[in-house]
């Protein structure tokens, strides 16, 4: 069905030219079949195009052929055809962009750059052309012109969902100009437009740190780590060091702080990487002032550097026990897990605290989170249930119910899932992740597509750029067998969440429904590469096995 719609679209685009050209039915037949085979990924398309062009068909039939040649990597053939085709397609920015790319791929970078700049002057609101021109200007070391190109696009076109990428690119350019204020301003706009843009949060963290704003920098790095699927051990270690630095700075004015000569000697030893002597020195400081937070944090930092995470966790347990409402120690324990502390050890520390202090809400919240990360789902549910009656904060309750909904979903307990999500919705009807999850439930196991769509109308009105929310909307269309709408949305979602295995898997399944089997296989293979969980890997492998069996 998809192929027929696309072919029809191409034919409709040719109607104005058909009115002024003599076309026989044989040429129309050839053009239909060439496009049909092309969209199937079939090499037979070449045969039909050759027959069509040998018949001296009107020049406008070349449009499909140029796309075919580009997909096949036949750039010299495109370049050879350009003198003949450029005048006829002078007002077609997409085809002109293909010409520029063919020149670049064919090794003629200067002609490609010249053509792109002319196209950008002609088509000021074409995003892809503007993006290419900004990059080539940066390559030429013309950052001011690159910024002007981006500004011309943003000022001359309506606000579009992927404009956040252009603000991010502007921020990167301002970094090269050492203009941190403008870089920060633009990366904040980018994040505001798309709050789930992980690289935006990373750049925000770097800029805020460079400007000495540790609280904002920590937020940037932390959000990046929560959103990214990349291996980010270096960022995790840096974040831990930054938090220690922040906490030490906060405590320097505290009357509890030990004599500077003691602490500064320990800090000097730590900076010189003499960790054994630094630990010995900081222990002496703590003997003088056992509750000094500055010395405590430095001790954890030294033990972490020594990879002695168990000793650091035990020290934190003692400090939590004596100071249960200070979330510094919980956060530090949590960060140690990112730095190498075993989840089970951290969970055991908090479980000991909960055994002694069963109404300790902070301990329950942190241990519940750690259990999710350790994939101890039943235990995580138990601690969520214990935490729920201990808070009166509607947002905290809503987030707990949302987490419980996620856990029930993974356990395939769908009636319990629906119950807690509806309870959370009653507490807070503006928590978009919960509404999205409830919509997903109604679209799948709830079998209530109308309810799902009503929820999604609210969600996408507030956060229409979120790829996970778009994925749910695509799922509704998929269930309705409206694969054309589903694939368009999934392509947008996958472009901004390229490492999300679930979105890629859904895109692959939709391609398969549309008969684009090669695209389907390639997309599922990509999903398999980025999958982090066994369940995602198993689903991808099962799809590949089943589809490949049908092709043999």
C-alpha positions in Angstrom: 0.0 0.0 0.0 2.8 2.4 0.9 4.6 1.9 -2.4 1.4 2.6 -4.3 0.8 5.8 -2.4 4.4 7.0 -3.0 4.1 6.2 -6.7 0.8 8.0 -6.9 2.4 11.0 -5.2 5.2 11.1 -7.8 2.7 10.8 -10.6 0.6 13.6 -9.1 3.7 15.8 -9.0 4.1 15.2 -12.7 0.5 16.1 -13.7 1.3 19.7 -14.6 4.0 18.5 -17.0 1.7 15.7 -18.4 -0.7 18.4 -19.5 1.9 20.0 -21.7 3.7 16.8 -22.8 2.7 13.9 -25.1 2.7 10.8 -22.9 1.8 7.4 -24.0 0.4 4.8 -21.6 3.5 2.6 -22.1 5.7 5.3 -20.5 3.3 5.8 -17.6 3.4 2.0 -17.1 7.2 2.0 -17.1 7.4 4.9 -14.6 5.0 3.1 -12.2 6.9 -0.1 -12.3 10.3 1.7 -12.0 9.1 3.4 -8.8 7.4 0.3 -7.5 10.6 -1.7 -7.8 12.7 1.1 -6.4 10.6 1.4 -3.2 10.8 -2.3 -2.8 14.6 -2.0 -2.9 14.7 -4.2 -6.0 17.4 -4.0 -8.7 14.7 -4.5 -11.4 14.1 -0.7 -11.1 17.1 -0.1 -13.3 15.6 -2.1 -16.1 12.4 -0.1 -16.1 14.2 3.2 -15.9 16.4 2.3 -18.8 13.4 1.3 -20.9 11.7 4.6 -20.0 14.6 6.8 -20.8 15.4 5.0 -24.0 11.9 5.9 -25.2 12.7 9.6 -25.0 10.2 10.2 -22.3 9.8 13.8 -21.0 12.6 15.1 -18.8 10.5 15.1 -15.7 10.6 11.4 -15.4 14.2 11.7 -14.5 13.3 12.7 -11.0 12.7 9.2 -9.8 15.8 8.0 -11.7 18.1 10.5 -9.9 16.8 9.3 -6.5 17.5 5.7 -7.7 21.0 6.5 -8.8 21.9 8.3 -5.6 20.6 5.4 -3.4 22.7 3.0 -5.6 25.8 5.2 -5.1 26.1 6.0 -8.8 27.4 9.5 -8.4 29.3 9.9 -11.7 26.1 9.1 -13.6 24.3 11.9 -11.7 27.1 14.4 -12.4 27.0 13.5 -16.1 23.2 14.2 -16.2 23.4 17.5 -14.3 23.9 19.9 -17.2 20.8 18.4 -18.8 18.6 18.3 -15.7 19.6 21.3 -13.5 17.6 23.9 -15.6 14.4 21.7 -15.6 14.5 21.2 -11.8 15.8 24.6 -10.9 13.0 25.1 -8.3 13.3 21.6 -6.8 15.5 22.0 -3.7 15.5 18.3 -2.8 16.8 17.3 -6.2 19.3 20.1 -6.3 20.6 19.0 -2.9 21.1 15.5 -4.4 23.2 17.1 -7.2 25.3 18.8 -4.6 25.8 15.6 -2.6 26.7 13.7 -5.8 29.4 16.3 -6.5 30.8 15.9 -2.9 30.7 12.1 -3.1 32.3 12.3 -6.5 35.3 14.1 -5.1 34.5 17.7 -6.2 34.1 19.4 -2.9 34.6 22.9 -4.2 31.8 22.6 -6.7 29.6 21.0 -4.1 30.2 23.8 -1.6 29.6 26.5 -4.3 26.3 24.8 -5.2 25.1 24.5 -1.6 25.7 28.2 -0.9 23.7 29.1 -4.0 20.9 26.8 -3.0 20.9 28.3 0.5 20.5 31.8 -0.9 17.6 30.5 -3.1 15.8 28.3 -0.5 16.3 30.1 2.8 13.8 27.9 4.7 15.1 24.5 3.7 16.5 23.0 6.9 18.8 20.4 5.4 20.5 22.8 3.0 21.0 25.3 5.8 22.5 22.6 8.0 24.9 21.5 5.3 25.9 25.1 4.6 26.5 25.9 8.2 28.8 22.8 8.5 30.8 23.7 5.3 31.3 27.3 6.6 32.6 25.9 9.9 34.9 23.7 7.8 36.1 26.9 6.1 36.6 28.5 9.5 33.9 31.1 8.9 31.9 30.7 12.2 30.2 34.1 11.9 28.8 33.3 8.5 27.7 29.9 9.8 25.8 31.6 12.6 24.2 34.0 10.1 23.1 31.1 8.0 21.4 29.5 10.9 19.8 32.8 12.0 18.5 33.3 8.5 16.8 29.9 8.6 15.3 30.4 12.1 14.1 33.9 11.3 12.5 33.0 8.0 10.8 29.7 8.8 8.1 28.8 11.3 9.0 27.1 14.6 9.6 23.4 13.7 10.1 20.4 16.1 13.7 19.8 15.0 14.8 23.5 15.2 16.4 22.5 18.5 19.3 21.0 16.5 20.1 24.4 15.0 20.2 26.1 18.3 22.5 23.4 19.5 24.7 23.9 16.5 24.8 27.6 17.2 25.9 26.9 20.8 28.7 24.7 19.5 29.8 27.5 17.1 29.8 30.0 19.9 32.0 27.6 21.9 34.6 27.8 19.2 34.4 31.6 19.4 34.9 31.4 23.2 31.6 33.2 23.6 30.3 31.1 26.6 27.4 33.4 27.3 25.9 33.1 23.8 26.7 29.4 23.8 24.9 28.9 27.1 21.9 30.9 25.9 21.5 28.8 22.7 22.0 25.4 24.3 19.3 26.4 26.9 16.9 27.2 24.1 17.7 23.8 22.5 17.0 22.0 25.7 13.8 24.0 26.3 12.5 22.9 22.9 13.5 19.3 23.4 14.2 18.4 27.1 15.3 14.8 26.3 18.2 15.9 24.1 21.1 14.2 25.9 24.0 16.0 24.1 22.4 19.3 24.9 22.5 18.6 28.6 26.1 17.5 28.3 27.1 20.7 26.6 25.1 22.7 29.3 27.0 20.9 32.0 30.4 21.7 30.4 29.5 25.4 30.0 28.1 25.8 33.4 31.1 24.2 35.0 33.5 26.5 33.0 31.5 29.5 34.3 31.8 28.3 37.9 28.1 27.4 38.3 28.5 24.0 40.0 24.9 23.4 40.8 23.8 23.9 37.2 26.7 21.9 35.9 25.8 19.0 38.1 22.2 19.1 36.9 23.5 19.1 33.3 25.8 16.1 33.7 23.3 14.2 35.8 20.5 14.7 33.3 22.8 13.6 30.5 23.6 10.4 32.3 20.0 9.7 32.9 19.1 10.2 29.2 22.1 8.7 27.4 22.6 5.1 26.3 26.3 5.7 25.7 29.1 4.2 27.8 29.9 7.3 29.9 32.2 6.1 32.6 34.4 9.2 32.2 31.4 11.6 32.7 30.3 9.6 35.7 33.7 9.9 37.3 33.8 13.6 36.5 30.4 14.1 38.0 31.4 12.4 41.2 34.4 14.6 41.5 32.3 17.7 40.8 29.8 16.8 43.5 32.6 16.3 46.0 34.0 19.7 44.9 30.6 21.3 45.3 29.9 19.9 48.7 33.4 20.8 50.0 32.8 24.4 48.8 29.5 24.5 50.6 31.0 23.3 53.8 34.0 25.5 53.9 32.3 28.2 56.0 30.9 25.6 58.4 32.0 26.0 62.1 32.5 22.2 62.2 35.3 22.4 59.6 38.6 21.2 61.1 41.7 23.2 61.2 42.8 24.1 57.7 46.3 22.8 58.1 44.9 19.2 58.7 42.4 19.3 55.9 44.6 21.1 53.4 47.4 18.7 54.0 45.1 15.8 53.3 43.8 17.6 50.1 47.4 18.2 48.9 48.2 14.5 49.4 45.0 13.5 47.5 45.8 15.9 44.6 49.3 14.4 44.3 47.6 10.9 44.2 49.3 9.7 47.4 46.1 8.1 48.4 47.4 6.0 51.3 48.8 9.0 53.1 45.8 11.1 52.2 43.5 8.5 53.9 45.7 8.4 56.9 45.7 12.2 57.2 41.9 12.6 56.6 41.2 10.0 59.3 43.3 12.2 61.7 41.1 15.1 60.7 37.9 13.1 61.5 39.3 12.1 64.8 39.4 15.8 65.7 35.9 16.6 64.2 34.0 13.4 63.5 31.0 15.2 62.0 32.9 17.5 59.7 31.2 17.2 56.3 34.2 18.5 54.4 36.5 15.8 55.8 33.8 13.1 55.3 33.4 13.9 51.6 37.2 14.0 51.0 37.4 10.5 52.7 34.8 9.1 50.3 36.7 10.7 47.4 40.0 9.1 48.6 38.4 5.7 49.0 36.8 5.9 45.6 40.1 6.8 44.0 41.6 3.7 45.8 38.7 1.6 44.4 37.8 0.7 48.0 34.1 1.2 47.4 33.1 -1.2 50.2 34.9 0.9 52.9 33.3 4.1 51.4 29.8 2.5 51.6 30.3 1.5 55.2 31.4 5.0 56.1 28.3 6.4 54.4 26.1 3.9 56.3 27.4 5.3 59.6 26.8 8.9 58.5 23.3 8.1 57.2 22.5 6.4 60.5 23.5 9.5 62.5 22.1 12.0 60.0 19.2 10.4 58.3 17.6 13.5 56.8 20.7 14.7 55.0 20.4 13.6 51.4 24.1 14.3 50.7 25.0 10.9 52.0 22.3 9.1 50.0 23.4 10.9 46.8 27.0 10.1 47.4 26.1 6.4 47.9 24.1 6.5 44.7 27.0 8.1 42.8 29.4 5.5 44.1 27.3 2.9 42.3 28.1 4.7 39.0 31.7 4.7 40.0 32.0 1.0 40.7 30.2 0.1 43.9 28.1 -3.0 43.5 24.4 -2.3 43.5 23.7 -5.1 46.0 26.2 -3.6 48.5 24.5 -0.2 48.2 21.1 -1.9 48.7 22.3 -3.8 51.7 23.5 -0.5 53.3 20.1 1.1 52.9 18.3 -2.0 54.0 20.2 -2.0 57.2 19.2 1.6 57.7 15.5 0.8 57.0 15.6 -2.1 59.4 16.6 0.4 62.1 14.5 3.3 60.8 11.4 1.8 59.0 9.9 5.3 58.4 13.0 6.7 56.7 11.4 8.0 53.5 14.7 9.0 51.9 16.2 5.6 52.5 13.1 3.9 51.0 13.1 6.1 47.9 16.8 5.6 47.2 16.7 1.8 47.8 13.6 1.5 45.6 15.5 3.3 42.8 18.6 1.1 43.3 16.5 -2.1 43.2 15.1 -1.0 39.8 18.6 -0.5 38.5 19.7 -3.9 39.9 16.6 -5.5 38.2 15.2 -6.7 41.5 11.7 -5.8 40.5 9.7 -7.5 43.3 11.9 -5.9 45.9 11.6 -2.5 44.2 7.8 -2.8 44.2 7.9 -3.7 47.9 9.8 -0.5 48.8 7.6 1.6 46.6 4.6 0.4 48.5 6.3 1.1 51.8 7.3 4.7 50.7 3.8 5.6 49.3 2.0 6.2 52.7 5.0 8.1 54.2 4.7 11.1 51.9 1.9 13.7 51.5 3.6 15.4 48.5 1.3 14.7 45.4 4.2 14.8 42.9 6.3 12.3 44.9 3.2 10.1 45.2 2.6 10.4 41.4 6.2 9.5 40.6 6.0 6.5 42.9 2.8 5.3 41.2 4.4 5.8 37.8 7.4 3.7 38.8 5.0 1.0 40.1 3.2 1.1 36.8 6.5 0.5 34.9 7.4 -2.4 37.2 3.9 -4.0 36.8 4.3 -3.7 33.1 7.6 -5.5 33.1 6.0 -8.2 35.2 3.1 -8.4 32.8 0.6 -7.5 35.6 -1.5 -5.3 33.4 -4.6 -4.9 35.6 -2.4 -3.8 38.6 -0.5 -1.5 36.2 -3.7 0.2 35.0 -4.9 0.7 38.6 -1.8 2.5 39.9 -1.5 4.6 36.8 -5.1 5.8 37.0 -4.5 6.5 40.7 -1.5 8.6 39.7 -3.5 10.4 37.0 -6.1 11.3 39.6 -3.4 12.9 41.8 -1.6 14.8 38.9 -3.1 14.9 35.4 -0.1 16.9 34.1 2.7 14.3 34.7 3.3 13.5 31.0 5.4 10.3 31.4 2.6 8.7 33.4 -0.1 9.7 30.9 2.1 8.4 28.1 2.6 5.0 29.8 -1.1 4.8 30.4 -1.8 5.6 26.7 0.7 2.8 25.8 -1.2 0.4 28.1 -4.6 1.3 26.5 -3.1 0.9 23.0 -1.7 -2.5 23.8 -3.1 -4.7 26.5 -5.9 -2.3 27.4 -7.3 -2.6 23.9 -8.8 0.9 24.1 -7.3 2.9 21.2 -9.8 5.8 21.7 -8.7 6.2 25.3 -5.1 6.0 24.3 -5.5 8.8 21.7 -7.3 11.1 24.1 -4.3 10.8 26.5 -1.8 11.3 23.7 -3.6 14.5 22.5 -2.8 15.9 26.0 0.7 14.6 26.1 1.8 15.7 22.6 0.2 19.1 23.1 2.7 19.7 25.9 5.7 17.7 24.7 5.3 17.2 21.0 9.1 16.7 20.4 9.5 13.8 22.8 10.5 10.7 20.8 9.1 8.3 23.4 5.8 10.0 23.3 5.9 10.1 19.5 6.6 6.4 19.6 3.4 5.8 21.5 1.4 7.8 19.0 3.0 5.7 16.2 1.9 2.6 18.0 -1.7 3.8 18.0 -1.5 4.3 14.3 0.2 1.0 13.8 -2.7 -0.7 15.7 -5.1 1.1 13.5 -3.1 -0.3 10.5 -2.3 3.2 9.4 1.3 2.3 8.7 2.0 5.4 6.6 1.4 7.8 9.5 3.2 5.4 11.9 6.4 5.2 9.8 6.6 9.0 9.3 6.3 9.6 13.1 8.8 6.8 13.9 11.3 8.2 11.4 11.2 11.5 13.2 11.5 9.8 16.6 14.4 7.6 15.5 16.2 10.7 14.1 16.4 12.3 17.6 16.7 9.0 19.6 19.1 7.1 17.4 20.2 4.7 20.2 16.7 3.8 21.4 16.2 0.1 20.7 12.4 0.1 21.2 11.8 3.0 18.8 14.1 1.3 16.2 12.3 -2.0 16.6 8.9 -0.4 16.1 10.2 1.4 13.0 11.6 -1.9 11.7 8.2 -3.6 12.2 6.4 -0.8 10.4 8.8 -1.0 7.5 8.0 -4.7 7.3 4.3 -4.1 7.2 4.9 -1.7 4.3 6.8 -4.3 2.4 10.1 -2.5 2.8 11.8 -5.7 4.0 15.4 -4.6 3.4 14.9 -1.4 5.4 13.1 -3.5 8.1 16.0 -5.9 8.4 18.6 -3.1 8.6 16.6 -1.2 11.2 16.2 -4.2 13.5 19.9 -5.0 13.1 20.7 -1.5 14.3 18.2 -1.9 17.2 20.1 -5.1 18.2 23.4 -3.2 18.2 22.2 -0.5 20.6 19.9 -2.7 22.8 20.9 -2.6 26.5 18.5 -5.2 27.9 18.1 -8.9 27.2 14.4 -8.5 26.5 15.1 -6.0 23.7 17.8 -8.2 22.3 15.6 -11.3 22.3 12.7 -9.5 20.5 15.1 -8.2 17.8 16.6 -11.7 17.3 13.2 -13.3 17.1 12.1 -10.8 14.4 15.3 -11.3 12.4 15.0 -15.1 12.6 11.4 -15.1 11.5 11.8 -12.6 8.7 14.9 -14.2 7.3 13.2 -17.6 7.3 10.5 -16.2 5.1 13.0 -14.9 2.5 14.6 -18.3 2.0 
